[in-house]
Amino acid sequence: MELAIKHRADGTRRVPPMKFALWVGLASISMMFAGFISAYIVRMAAGNWLEFELPSLFMASTMMIIMSSLTLHGAFISFRAQKEMRYKGLLVISVMLGLSFVILQYLGWMDLQSIGIDLKGNPSGAFVYMISGVHVAHVIGGIAVLVVALLHAFGLPFIVTQKRIERLDLTCQYWHYVDVLWVVLFLFLTYYR
Amino acid sequence: MADVVEDVQAQEKLIEELGYDDHFHEHHKQDKYASGFISKYVFSQDHKIIAKQFLITGMIWAIIGSAMSVIFRMQLGFPEESLTWIKPLLGKWITVDANGMGTLNPEFYYALVTMHGTIIVFFVLTAGLSGTFSNLLIPLQLGSRDMASPFLNMLSYWFFFLASIIMFTSLFLNTGPFSGGWVAYPPLSALPEASSGSKAGMTLWTMSLVFFVVSVLLGGVNYITTVLNLRTKGMSMFRMPLSIWAFFITAIIALLSFPVLVSAFLMLILDRGLGTSFFLSEIFIGGQALDHVGGSPILYQHLFWFLGHPEVYIIILPAMGLVSEVLSVHSRKPIFGYTAMVLSMMAIAFLSFLVWAHHMFMSGVNPFISSIFVIFTLIIAVPSAVKVFNWIATVYKGNIRLVTPCLFAIGFVSMFISGGLTGIFLGSSAIDIQLHDTYFVVAHFHIVMGVAAFFGMFAGIYHWYPKMYGRFMNETLGKIHFWGTMIGAYVIFWPMHYLGMAGVPRRYYKFDTFQAFADFSDMNKFITIGAIIVFGVQLIFVINFFYSIWRGKKQTTKNPWGASTLEWTTPIRPGHGNWPGKIPSVHRWAYDYSKGEREVITQIEPIGEDEKLDSH
């Protein structure tokens, strides 16, 4: 899969085109969540809104995903610094943390279910399920990309090339994005009820 | 045009001397782009092939979508006539009574109206117009080898194809395709028990459109990245042709507004499938109370029109860009007010996000909020008028060649003025009380974004046909096509303004129970006859298009229109990578026509010593 025809005619290369394309795509994803959030705000302003506490597991999952971002960043730095073992180890840890985020979110939904907040009934609950659910879908997409990175890490000989740095960089950028996105959503859902 | 031909030969030398060598062909010899039939014509990653794929898929949809309108126009124009003859096509949707009188099923009438709107708005005027010309022209006019990501570009087309297949399948469902209007307002769209079209038809409709949005976004990411990152040497942003500006701004609008539509669709899907109540409040249906509580259907309208209004600019901006280009080339004059054109497009794009509630004046929106939306809506008239003024000023005293693409471009301006003026009426929330949901609205948006966008598209097709196929379309058939469509479009939509002002509501199956509307049955007949003729005229275009691919007049010179932009510096049939050797470098803006003694100076020519250096 050859992604880019890279050339800048004047010889300078600022942002690699694929990285820029990723940012544009992320802006687009952000707009979808902005759609959800504005629907949430408008619907809440209309009254008849059920208030409830978010499950404490969401706090734990937030910690997990923030940590995974840090470890992934560490993996990226190690890769560039040619530290093979640290790169591979941190990459594995990042994937595990990512998976645990998804599991914790799932357990969090179970907790919500058990206190009587379900998809049906007052939309305030449905909004939480939907917003966190669509976010998890994006995290799972991120995990898929991380798995590809894992395959590269363990399947290919350890050679640090510009192309592989760029590729890992894209993976990291997306992962940091879903991380920051969740922190924003979490804070929003916690404080705007 | 002898001097133009000579220029073309000099061009090759210019590219060789001043061009930029990216060593493209050293890496790409015998590459996967050109090997084998499948990778060359089917799963192609070449932007020119992808453009043709978008165009031809769009044309097929245009034929289906407009054929649907002919059928429901026959119902409106001739409600008493038997439609038995069309039963072989529509099957059970035509009910034949004992006397052999065939009537169109009312449920299916709504499905036709819905599908007509969905197909034309999304599949033809978004994918077929912006998909085709963004793909064709962005790399060619910017001087790049291909899109930033040819692979994502290919995916973009195939997601559109998938969306098409799903939508096409829904036409054959036993319960019929979705029938709740192209806007798919809940609760009608959210409740499968509300109408037969809201059952499987709606499920497929939402699936199809979600895939469609994925296609638009993949395309848009590519367009934006390519425009910002892959311009050739010397091609600064303000030397880009206006067509590229239009595609660029269109892609930005699409990327910001379509995701919001997806969020609305996701909520709708959850309401339909999992029993959530985002858009559904306490509802009785068939005497039964549903267990949905606390939702708001108006919320859907807000989300939908937050896309829906920018969507009309997603449709019209590419047409505007193409028209600017075509008018300037064929009137042999620089575009008037280039910078003003760019700024107007930016202003339109910005304002398009602030006017969505003008579609909802009568939905119970607070009148004080309405007045804000009225103001922003009327402000959009300003940049639109700037553009119209500039087009007219471009043509004024030009050395106009009245070839088919030019005629369509002039027709576009005419349509945009007529339709734009009625927009000012509808943008006023007070007048909207009378006019909302009437044929006045139908007339307005068909002229300003339907017919006008089609005219832009036709101008583009006739103009860039040689670039796509190395041949010309037949000029006589083209002129018949233009005059038939131009006169026909006014014949169809002009009378609708009167219907609308008299209060005739849109979307109705027939009007026989309304004494007040009985006077209009002749007018409805007139409109229907016009629609049938115009449909026939479009078939001439389709025949001309496919005939000319193989039998059209051959293109013998590289730059048959004498245009200044880069796409005409490639070989007549450009291969993968567009330029055989180096990429041309750019030394001036795209509109040096009739400068001094010379009819046209291409962008690749350096500024001469005796030339006055202008701001571009």
Boltz contact constraints between the chains, C-beta under 6 A:
constraints:
  - contact:
      token1: [A, 1]
      token2: [B, 151]
      max_distance: 6.0
  - contact:
      token1: [A, 3]
      token2: [B, 149]
      max_distance: 6.0
  - contact:
      token1: [A, 3]
      token2: [B, 151]
      max_distance: 6.0
  - contact:
      token1: [A, 5]
      token2: [B, 145]
      max_distance: 6.0
  - contact:
      token1: [A, 5]
      token2: [B, 146]
      max_distance: 6.0
  - contact:
      token1: [A, 7]
      token2: [B, 22]
      max_distance: 6.0
  - contact:
      token1: [A, 9]
      token2: [B, 20]
      max_distance: 6.0
  - contact:
      token1: [A, 9]
      token2: [B, 232]
      max_distance: 6.0
  - contact:
      token1: [A, 9]
      token2: [B, 233]
      max_distance: 6.0
  - contact:
      token1: [A, 10]
      token2: [B, 233]
      max_distance: 6.0
  - contact:
      token1: [A, 17]
      token2: [B, 148]
      max_distance: 6.0
  - contact:
      token1: [A, 17]
      token2: [B, 225]
      max_distance: 6.0
  - contact:
      token1: [A, 17]
      token2: [B, 229]
      max_distance: 6.0
  - contact:
      token1: [A, 20]
      token2: [B, 225]
      max_distance: 6.0
  - contact:
      token1: [A, 20]
      token2: [B, 229]
      max_distance: 6.0
  - contact:
      token1: [A, 21]
      token2: [B, 148]
      max_distance: 6.0
  - contact:
      token1: [A, 21]
      token2: [B, 221]
      max_distance: 6.0
  - contact:
      token1: [A, 21]
      token2: [B, 225]
      max_distance: 6.0
  - contact:
      token1: [A, 24]
      token2: [B, 221]
      max_distance: 6.0
  - contact:
      token1: [A, 24]
      token2: [B, 224]
      max_distance: 6.0
  - contact:
      token1: [A, 25]
      token2: [B, 221]
      max_distance: 6.0
  - contact:
      token1: [A, 28]
      token2: [B, 217]
      max_distance: 6.0
  - contact:
      token1: [A, 28]
      token2: [B, 255]
      max_distance: 6.0
  - contact:
      token1: [A, 28]
      token2: [B, 259]
      max_distance: 6.0
  - contact:
      token1: [A, 31]
      token2: [B, 256]
      max_distance: 6.0
  - contact:
      token1: [A, 31]
      token2: [B, 259]
      max_distance: 6.0
  - contact:
      token1: [A, 31]
      token2: [B, 260]
      max_distance: 6.0
  - contact:
      token1: [A, 32]
      token2: [B, 259]
      max_distance: 6.0
  - contact:
      token1: [A, 32]
      token2: [B, 262]
      max_distance: 6.0
  - contact:
      token1: [A, 32]
      token2: [B, 263]
      max_distance: 6.0
  - contact:
      token1: [A, 35]
      token2: [B, 260]
      max_distance: 6.0
  - contact:
      token1: [A, 35]
      token2: [B, 263]
      max_distance: 6.0
  - contact:
      token1: [A, 35]
      token2: [B, 303]
      max_distance: 6.0
  - contact:
      token1: [A, 36]
      token2: [B, 263]
      max_distance: 6.0
  - contact:
      token1: [A, 39]
      token2: [B, 299]
      max_distance: 6.0
  - contact:
      token1: [A, 42]
      token2: [B, 299]
      max_distance: 6.0
  - contact:
      token1: [A, 43]
      token2: [B, 299]
      max_distance: 6.0
  - contact:
      token1: [A, 46]
      token2: [B, 296]
      max_distance: 6.0
  - contact:
      token1: [A, 48]
      token2: [B, 294]
      max_distance: 6.0
  - contact:
      token1: [A, 119]
      token2: [B, 274]
      max_distance: 6.0
  - contact:
      token1: [A, 119]
      token2: [B, 276]
      max_distance: 6.0
  - contact:
      token1: [A, 120]
      token2: [B, 275]
      max_distance: 6.0
  - contact:
      token1: [A, 122]
      token2: [B, 294]
      max_distance: 6.0
  - contact:
      token1: [A, 123]
      token2: [B, 277]
      max_distance: 6.0
  - contact:
      token1: [A, 123]
      token2: [B, 278]
      max_distance: 6.0
  - contact:
      token1: [A, 123]
      token2: [B, 294]
      max_distance: 6.0
  - contact:
      token1: [A, 126]
      token2: [B, 276]
      max_distance: 6.0
